[in-house]
């Protein structure tokens, strides 16, 4: 096979996305793309992740090399890998420790995409709860929103950690956790009790968020909605 170059990788990516590979070629492509994740050229490594994400092989075969790519020195490669893992369904559960570590990445885009991938794992991603809660204090609204969605998808398994976080020294985190608790478990007495206590918080914004959360808790479900 000719030496890897960005041009060759572009052709391989095109072939993969168009699914113009037979079984033998697909197996060869998996090997080539996995090896390409170690290439010195960052563009080639990024293109390898793009192709791996669409390679017509079982998700379980894509996850190990994509997990490897989460450790790349190039933030673009890490971000592509996080997004691709989010598309692999529960097969990506084995990558949860690496995705959770990615919540501390120095690049905010990588942190956000790792949070998005974790959220797509649903309740099985509850071990990442604390990392996601920490992201509720992120500067960028988009990042906070993605983390909040991921916590809602984890659901009631996240409640104990959220209850603890309402006692956090970070005012913004306290308020956002209060609202999330009301959305995730409005019928939980522990949630009602802690929201009542937060109404006397020293921070004006947190008190307002607690009032908002209590309104969610006290608003009856629409008639005909599922229990």
C-alpha positions as CSV (number, residue, x, y, z in Angstrom):
1,X,0.0,0.0,0.0
2,X,1.3,3.5,-0.8
3,X,2.6,5.6,2.0
4,X,0.0,7.3,4.1
5,X,-0.6,11.0,3.2
6,X,-3.5,13.4,3.8
7,X,-4.5,12.9,0.2
8,X,-4.6,9.1,0.5
9,X,-6.5,9.4,3.8
10,X,-9.1,11.7,2.2
11,X,-9.7,9.0,-0.5
12,X,-10.0,6.3,2.2
13,X,-12.4,8.4,4.2
14,X,-14.5,9.0,1.0
15,X,-14.6,5.3,0.3
16,X,-15.6,4.4,3.8
17,X,-18.4,7.0,4.0
18,X,-19.7,5.9,0.6
19,X,-19.5,2.3,1.9
20,X,-17.7,1.2,-1.2
21,X,-15.7,-1.4,0.5
22,X,-16.1,-5.2,0.4
23,X,-15.5,-7.3,3.5
24,X,-11.8,-7.9,2.9
25,X,-11.2,-4.2,2.2
26,X,-13.2,-3.3,5.3
27,X,-11.0,-5.5,7.5
28,X,-7.9,-4.0,5.9
29,X,-9.2,-0.5,6.4
30,X,-9.8,-1.1,10.1
31,X,-6.1,-2.1,10.5
32,X,-4.8,0.8,8.4
33,X,-7.0,3.3,10.2
34,X,-6.0,2.0,13.6
35,X,-2.4,2.2,12.7
36,X,-2.9,5.7,11.3
37,X,-3.9,6.9,14.8
38,X,-0.1,6.7,15.6
39,X,0.9,8.7,12.5
40,X,3.0,11.8,13.2
41,X,0.7,13.9,11.0
42,X,-2.2,15.2,13.1
43,X,-4.4,15.7,10.0
44,X,-4.0,12.0,9.2
45,X,-4.9,11.0,12.7
46,X,-8.0,13.2,12.6
47,X,-9.1,11.8,9.2
48,X,-8.5,8.3,10.6
49,X,-11.0,9.0,13.4
50,X,-13.6,10.3,10.8
51,X,-13.3,7.2,8.8
52,X,-13.4,4.9,11.8
53,X,-16.6,6.5,12.9
54,X,-18.4,5.4,9.7
55,X,-16.5,2.2,8.9
56,X,-19.1,-0.6,8.4
57,X,-17.9,-2.9,11.2
58,X,-19.6,-3.7,14.5
59,X,-19.5,-0.8,17.0
60,X,-17.5,-3.0,19.4
61,X,-14.7,-3.0,16.8
62,X,-14.7,0.8,16.4
63,X,-14.7,1.6,20.1
64,X,-11.1,0.5,21.1
65,X,-9.3,2.6,18.5
66,X,-11.6,5.6,19.1
67,X,-10.9,5.3,22.8
68,X,-7.2,5.3,22.0
69,X,-7.8,8.5,20.0
70,X,-9.2,10.2,23.1
71,X,-5.6,10.3,24.4
72,X,-4.2,12.1,21.3
73,X,-2.0,15.2,21.7
74,X,-4.2,17.0,19.2
75,X,-7.4,18.4,20.6
76,X,-9.1,18.1,17.2
77,X,-8.5,14.4,17.2
78,X,-9.7,14.1,20.8
79,X,-12.9,16.0,20.0
80,X,-13.6,13.9,16.9
81,X,-13.1,10.8,18.9
82,X,-15.5,11.9,21.6
83,X,-18.1,12.7,19.1
84,X,-17.6,9.4,17.3
85,X,-17.9,7.4,20.6
86,X,-21.2,9.1,21.3
87,X,-22.5,7.6,18.1
88,X,-21.6,4.0,19.0
89,X,-24.4,3.4,21.5
90,X,-23.8,1.3,24.6
91,X,-20.8,-0.2,22.9
92,X,-19.0,2.9,24.1
93,X,-19.6,2.1,27.8
94,X,-16.1,0.5,27.9
95,X,-14.8,4.0,27.1
96,X,-16.6,5.7,30.0
97,X,-13.5,6.1,32.2
98,X,-11.6,7.8,29.3
99,X,-14.7,10.0,28.5
100,X,-15.0,10.9,32.2
101,X,-11.3,11.9,32.2
102,X,-12.0,14.0,29.1
103,X,-14.4,16.1,31.2
104,X,-11.2,17.7,32.6
105,X,-9.5,18.2,29.2
106,X,-7.8,21.6,28.8
107,X,-9.9,22.2,25.6
108,X,-13.5,23.3,26.4
109,X,-14.7,21.7,23.1
110,X,-13.3,18.3,24.1
111,X,-14.9,18.6,27.5
112,X,-18.2,19.5,26.0
113,X,-18.1,16.6,23.4
114,X,-17.1,14.1,26.1
115,X,-20.1,15.2,28.2
116,X,-22.3,14.8,25.1
117,X,-21.0,11.3,24.5
118,X,-21.5,10.4,28.2
119,X,-25.1,11.6,28.1
120,X,-25.9,9.3,25.2
121,X,-25.0,6.4,27.4
122,X,-28.0,7.2,29.7
123,X,-28.3,5.7,33.1
124,X,-25.3,3.5,32.6
125,X,-23.1,6.6,32.7
126,X,-23.9,7.4,36.4
127,X,-20.2,6.9,37.4
128,X,-19.5,10.1,35.5
129,X,-22.0,12.1,37.6
130,X,-19.5,14.1,39.7
131,X,-17.5,15.1,36.6
132,X,-20.6,16.4,34.9
133,X,-21.7,18.3,38.0
134,X,-18.3,20.0,38.1
135,X,-19.0,21.2,34.6
136,X,-22.1,23.1,35.7
137,X,-19.7,25.9,36.7
138,X,-18.1,26.1,33.2
139,X,-17.8,29.6,31.7
140,X,-19.5,28.7,28.4
141,X,-23.2,28.3,28.4
142,X,-23.1,25.6,25.8
143,X,-20.8,23.4,27.9
144,X,-23.0,23.9,31.0
145,X,-26.1,23.0,28.9
146,X,-24.6,19.8,27.5
147,X,-23.5,18.7,31.0
148,X,-27.0,19.4,32.3
149,X,-28.6,17.3,29.5
150,X,-26.2,14.5,30.3
151,X,-27.2,14.6,34.0
152,X,-30.9,14.5,33.1
153,X,-30.3,11.5,30.9
154,X,-28.5,9.7,33.7
155,X,-31.7,10.4,35.7
156,X,-32.4,9.4,39.3
157,X,-29.0,7.7,39.6
158,X,-27.5,11.2,39.7
159,X,-29.8,12.4,42.5
160,X,-27.5,11.6,45.5
161,X,-24.6,13.4,44.0
162,X,-26.8,16.4,43.0
163,X,-28.2,16.6,46.5
164,X,-24.7,16.8,47.9
165,X,-23.7,19.4,45.3
166,X,-26.5,21.7,46.4
167,X,-24.3,22.2,49.5
168,X,-21.4,23.2,47.3
169,X,-19.3,26.3,48.0
170,X,-19.9,27.4,44.4
171,X,-23.2,29.4,44.2
172,X,-23.8,28.8,40.5
173,X,-23.4,25.1,41.0
174,X,-25.8,25.1,43.9
175,X,-28.5,26.8,41.9
176,X,-28.1,24.7,38.8
177,X,-28.1,21.5,40.8
178,X,-31.3,22.6,42.5
179,X,-33.1,23.1,39.2
180,X,-31.8,19.8,37.9
181,X,-33.1,18.0,40.9
182,X,-36.5,19.4,40.4
183,X,-36.5,18.3,36.8
184,X,-35.1,14.8,37.5
185,X,-37.0,13.8,40.7
186,X,-39.8,16.2,41.5
187,X,-41.6,13.6,43.5
188,X,-38.6,12.8,45.8
189,X,-39.2,14.2,49.3
190,X,-35.4,14.7,49.7
191,X,-35.5,17.1,46.8
192,X,-38.4,19.1,48.2
193,X,-36.7,19.3,51.6
194,X,-33.4,20.5,50.2
195,X,-35.0,23.0,47.9
196,X,-36.9,24.5,50.8
197,X,-33.6,24.9,52.6
198,X,-32.0,26.5,49.6
199,X,-34.7,29.2,49.6
200,X,-32.7,30.8,52.4
201,X,-29.4,30.6,50.6
202,X,-27.0,33.5,51.1
203,X,-26.9,34.1,47.3
204,X,-29.8,36.0,45.7
205,X,-29.5,34.1,42.4
206,X,-29.5,30.8,44.1
207,X,-32.6,31.7,46.1
208,X,-34.3,32.6,42.8
209,X,-33.3,29.3,41.2
210,X,-34.6,27.4,44.3
211,X,-38.0,29.2,43.9
212,X,-38.0,28.2,40.2
213,X,-37.2,24.6,41.1
214,X,-40.0,24.5,43.7
215,X,-42.4,25.7,41.1
216,X,-41.4,22.8,38.9
217,X,-41.9,20.4,41.8
218,X,-45.3,21.9,42.8
219,X,-46.7,22.1,39.2
220,X,-49.1,19.2,38.6
221,X,-48.3,16.9,35.7
222,X,-50.5,17.4,32.6
223,X,-53.8,15.4,32.7
224,X,-53.2,12.1,30.9
225,X,-49.5,12.1,31.3
226,X,-47.7,8.9,32.3
227,X,-47.1,8.3,35.9
